[in-house]
Amino acid sequence: MPLPFAAGLYKKAWLKNYALMLAGLLIDIDHLLADPIYDAERCSIGFHPLHTPLPVILYVMLLVHPKTRALGIGLCLHILLDGIDCLV
């Protein structure tokens, strides 16, 4: 998902911004704290520490400043996709 956003929003520096958006995947490191690490029936939102409301508010705040926007987009996309996964 980040590639179309990076290519569409950041024509000149798309590769750097794509990398920043991909960095949003790093919040899944908190899955290592769970037992079992992966459970297909578990919803990440609200369960894992970096998928709780306070961090999500911080991810949304990253969208405000242009220098942090690409990372914020990546993190918000991650949370959005995890949320969709919870519904399906």
C-alpha positions as CSV (number, residue, x, y, z in Angstrom):
1,M,0.0,0.0,0.0
2,P,2.7,2.6,0.7
3,L,4.1,2.5,-2.8
4,P,1.1,4.2,-4.6
5,F,1.0,6.8,-1.8
6,A,4.7,7.5,-2.1
7,A,4.7,7.6,-5.9
8,G,1.6,9.8,-6.0
9,L,2.3,12.2,-3.2
10,Y,6.1,12.5,-3.5
11,K,7.1,12.6,-7.2
12,K,10.7,13.8,-6.7
13,A,11.6,12.0,-3.5
14,W,9.3,9.0,-3.7
15,L,11.9,6.4,-2.8
16,K,12.9,8.1,0.5
17,N,9.3,8.6,1.4
18,Y,8.4,5.1,0.4
19,A,11.2,3.9,2.8
20,L,9.7,6.1,5.6
21,M,6.3,4.7,5.0
22,L,7.6,1.1,5.0
23,A,9.1,1.9,8.4
24,G,5.5,1.9,9.7
25,L,5.8,-1.9,9.6
26,L,8.3,-1.7,12.5
27,I,5.5,-1.2,15.0
28,D,4.8,-4.9,14.6
29,I,7.8,-5.5,16.8
30,D,5.4,-5.4,19.7
31,H,4.0,-8.7,18.5
32,L,7.1,-10.3,20.0
33,L,5.6,-9.5,23.5
34,A,2.5,-11.6,22.9
35,D,2.1,-15.3,23.5
36,P,1.7,-16.7,21.0
37,I,3.5,-14.2,18.8
38,Y,0.9,-14.7,16.0
39,D,-2.7,-15.6,16.5
40,A,-4.9,-15.4,13.4
41,E,-8.0,-14.9,15.6
42,R,-6.5,-12.0,17.6
43,C,-7.1,-8.4,16.7
44,S,-3.9,-6.3,16.9
45,I,-5.8,-3.1,17.6
46,G,-6.0,-2.5,21.3
47,F,-4.1,-5.7,22.1
48,H,-0.4,-4.9,21.2
49,P,1.1,-1.9,23.0
50,L,1.9,0.1,19.7
51,H,-1.6,-0.6,18.4
52,T,-3.4,1.1,21.3
53,P,-5.2,4.5,21.2
54,L,-2.4,6.7,22.6
55,P,0.3,5.6,20.0
56,V,-2.3,5.9,17.3
57,I,-3.0,9.5,18.3
58,L,0.7,10.1,18.0
59,Y,0.8,8.5,14.5
60,V,-2.0,10.8,13.4
61,M,-0.2,13.8,14.8
62,L,2.8,12.9,12.6
63,L,0.6,13.8,9.6
64,V,0.6,17.5,10.6
65,H,4.3,18.3,9.9
66,P,5.7,17.9,6.4
67,K,8.9,16.3,7.7
68,T,7.1,13.6,9.6
69,R,4.2,13.1,7.2
70,A,5.5,10.2,5.2
71,L,6.2,8.2,8.4
72,G,2.8,9.2,9.7
73,I,1.1,8.0,6.5
74,G,2.9,4.6,6.8
75,L,1.9,4.2,10.5
76,C,-1.7,5.2,9.9
77,L,-1.9,2.9,6.8
78,H,-0.6,0.1,9.0
79,I,-3.2,0.7,11.7
80,L,-6.0,1.1,9.1
81,L,-5.0,-2.2,7.5
82,D,-4.8,-3.9,10.9
83,G,-8.3,-2.5,11.7
84,I,-9.7,-3.9,8.4
85,D,-8.1,-7.2,9.3
86,C,-10.0,-7.2,12.6
87,L,-13.3,-6.7,10.8
88,V,-12.7,-9.5,8.3
